[in-house]
Amino acid sequence: MLEYPRWKYILVAVVLLLAMLFALPNVFGEDPALQVERKDHTAMTADSARAVETFLTQRGVHYGKSYIDSGRLMLRFTSVADQLAARDAVNAQYADTYRTALSFAPRTPAALRALGLRPMPLGLDLRGGLYLLYQVDVNAAVSQALDGYAADARRAACAWCCRRTPTSMPRGAHSAARCRASRSPPRACRAAPPSAP
């Protein structure tokens, strides 16, 4: 039977205890959360946090615990619906002062957070992938489409009603001036302006 010095057993026990302590924050899981930070990049104060919490309470938005982490206010919720309602309320009331971000907050007890212990952040593959929310600028898209249609219409009209006469006009003249009317539909004018992308 192999015998090892006692200090080796003690060292292994200490390493295992430290490993269990550092892994302990991963046991508590996460809640949907809302990060609130100032737009001027200054740290959130306790008074600012209380003002946001009082506002959410007056609006009837239920949240769990809240704390300041790295200069940001973290609000934890029990459901995603409350998280989205809080985001909309804060964005509507404090649009000029604060910016918000949806995230997940660990349910790590305050004692472990005070020791600087945090759960291991999971990558996208372990979280189930990436969810993207796209917003479309409808007015700009419609304006761009109308510009493209107008350019296509001008080119089609030139192809139908005009014929290019390079010998009668100087080089570099406008395409409309180099086209003359015709009774039969000729081939398309090569100098017509291209359509917008």
C-alpha positions in Angstrom: 0.0 0.0 0.0 1.3 3.4 -1.0 1.7 6.0 1.7 1.9 9.8 1.0 2.9 12.6 3.3 0.1 14.2 5.2 0.7 17.6 3.7 -0.2 16.2 0.2 -3.6 15.1 1.5 -4.1 18.6 3.1 -3.1 20.3 -0.2 -5.6 18.2 -2.2 -8.4 18.9 0.3 -7.7 22.7 0.2 -7.7 22.7 -3.6 -11.0 20.8 -3.8 -12.6 23.2 -1.3 -11.4 26.2 -3.2 -12.7 24.7 -6.5 -16.1 24.1 -4.9 -16.2 27.6 -3.6 -15.4 29.1 -7.0 -17.9 26.8 -8.7 -20.7 27.6 -6.2 -22.1 30.7 -8.0 -23.0 28.5 -11.0 -25.4 26.5 -8.9 -27.9 29.4 -8.3 -28.9 30.0 -12.0 -30.0 33.2 -13.6 -33.0 35.5 -13.9 -34.1 37.8 -16.7 -32.6 41.2 -15.9 -32.5 44.8 -17.1 -29.2 46.8 -17.0 -29.7 50.5 -16.6 -26.7 52.8 -17.1 -26.2 56.6 -17.5 -25.6 57.9 -21.0 -22.8 60.1 -19.8 -20.9 57.0 -18.6 -20.9 58.0 -14.9 -21.6 55.4 -12.3 -25.1 54.9 -11.0 -25.6 56.2 -7.5 -27.9 54.9 -4.8 -30.3 57.9 -5.2 -30.5 57.3 -9.0 -31.2 53.6 -8.4 -34.0 54.4 -5.9 -35.5 56.9 -8.4 -35.7 54.2 -11.1 -37.1 51.6 -8.6 -39.7 54.0 -7.3 -40.8 54.8 -10.9 -41.2 51.2 -11.8 -43.2 50.5 -8.6 -45.5 53.4 -9.4 -46.0 52.0 -12.9 -46.9 48.7 -11.5 -43.9 46.8 -12.9 -42.9 44.0 -10.5 -39.2 43.3 -10.1 -37.2 41.2 -7.7 -33.9 42.3 -6.3 -31.8 45.1 -7.5 -28.2 46.0 -7.0 -25.5 48.2 -8.5 -22.8 46.2 -10.4 -19.8 47.9 -12.1 -21.6 51.3 -12.1 -24.8 49.8 -13.6 -28.2 49.2 -12.0 -29.2 45.6 -12.3 -32.9 44.8 -11.9 -33.9 41.2 -11.7 -37.4 39.9 -12.8 -39.2 36.7 -12.5 -40.6 36.7 -16.1 -39.6 38.0 -19.4 -42.9 39.9 -19.7 -42.0 42.0 -16.7 -38.5 42.5 -18.0 -39.8 43.9 -21.3 -42.4 46.1 -19.6 -39.7 47.6 -17.4 -37.5 48.3 -20.4 -40.3 50.1 -22.2 -41.2 52.1 -19.2 -37.6 53.2 -18.5 -36.9 54.0 -22.1 -40.1 56.2 -22.3 -39.4 58.1 -19.1 -35.6 58.4 -19.0 -34.7 58.4 -22.7 -32.4 61.4 -22.3 -30.6 60.2 -19.2 -30.3 56.4 -19.2 -29.8 53.6 -21.6 -31.1 50.0 -21.0 -30.0 46.5 -22.1 -31.7 43.2 -21.7 -29.6 40.6 -20.0 -29.5 37.8 -17.4 -28.5 38.4 -13.8 -27.1 35.6 -11.7 -29.0 34.7 -8.5 -25.7 34.6 -6.6 -26.1 35.7 -3.0 -24.7 39.0 -1.9 -22.1 37.4 0.3 -20.5 35.6 -2.6 -20.7 38.7 -4.8 -18.9 40.6 -2.1 -16.1 38.1 -2.4 -15.9 38.7 -6.1 -17.3 35.3 -7.1 -19.3 35.2 -10.3 -20.8 32.4 -12.3 -19.0 31.3 -15.4 -20.4 33.1 -18.4 -21.9 30.7 -21.0 -21.2 31.1 -24.7 -23.8 31.3 -27.4 -23.6 27.6 -28.1 -24.5 26.8 -24.5 -27.3 29.4 -24.4 -29.1 28.0 -27.4 -27.8 30.4 -30.1 -28.2 34.0 -30.9 -31.4 35.9 -31.2 -31.4 39.1 -33.3 -34.1 41.8 -33.5 -34.1 43.8 -36.7 -35.7 47.2 -37.1 -36.5 48.4 -40.6 -36.5 52.1 -41.6 -39.7 51.9 -43.7 -39.6 55.5 -44.9 -36.1 55.2 -46.2 -36.8 51.9 -47.8 -39.9 53.3 -49.6 -38.0 56.4 -50.7 -35.2 54.3 -52.1 -37.6 52.0 -54.0 -39.5 55.0 -55.5 -36.2 56.5 -56.7 -35.3 53.2 -58.4 -38.7 53.0 -60.0 -38.4 56.6 -61.3 -35.0 55.9 -62.8 -36.3 52.7 -64.5 -39.3 54.6 -65.9 -37.0 57.3 -67.4 -34.8 54.7 -69.0 -37.8 52.8 -70.3 -39.3 56.0 -71.8 -36.0 56.8 -73.5 -35.8 53.3 -74.9 -39.4 53.5 -76.3 -39.6 57.1 -77.6 -36.0 58.1 -78.4 -33.2 57.1 -80.6 -29.6 58.0 -80.0 -28.0 60.2 -82.6 -24.3 60.6 -81.7 -23.4 62.5 -84.9 -25.9 65.3 -84.4 -24.9 66.3 -80.8 -21.6 67.0 -79.2 -19.9 64.4 -77.0 -21.0 64.6 -73.3 -24.4 66.1 -74.0 -27.4 64.9 -71.9 -29.0 61.7 -73.0 -32.4 63.3 -73.5 -30.9 65.8 -75.9 -29.2 63.1 -77.9 -32.5 61.2 -78.5 -35.0 62.1 -81.1 -38.6 61.0 -81.4 -39.6 58.0 -83.6 -42.9 56.4 -84.5 -41.6 52.9 -84.1 -40.1 51.6 -80.8 -36.3 51.6 -81.3 -33.6 49.9 -79.3 -32.8 51.2 -75.8 -30.7 54.4 -75.5 -27.3 53.4 -74.3 -26.8 56.8 -72.7 -29.8 56.5 -70.4 -29.0 57.0 -66.7 -28.7 53.7 -64.7 -31.3 52.9 -62.1 -30.5 53.5 -58.5 -29.3 50.4 -56.5 
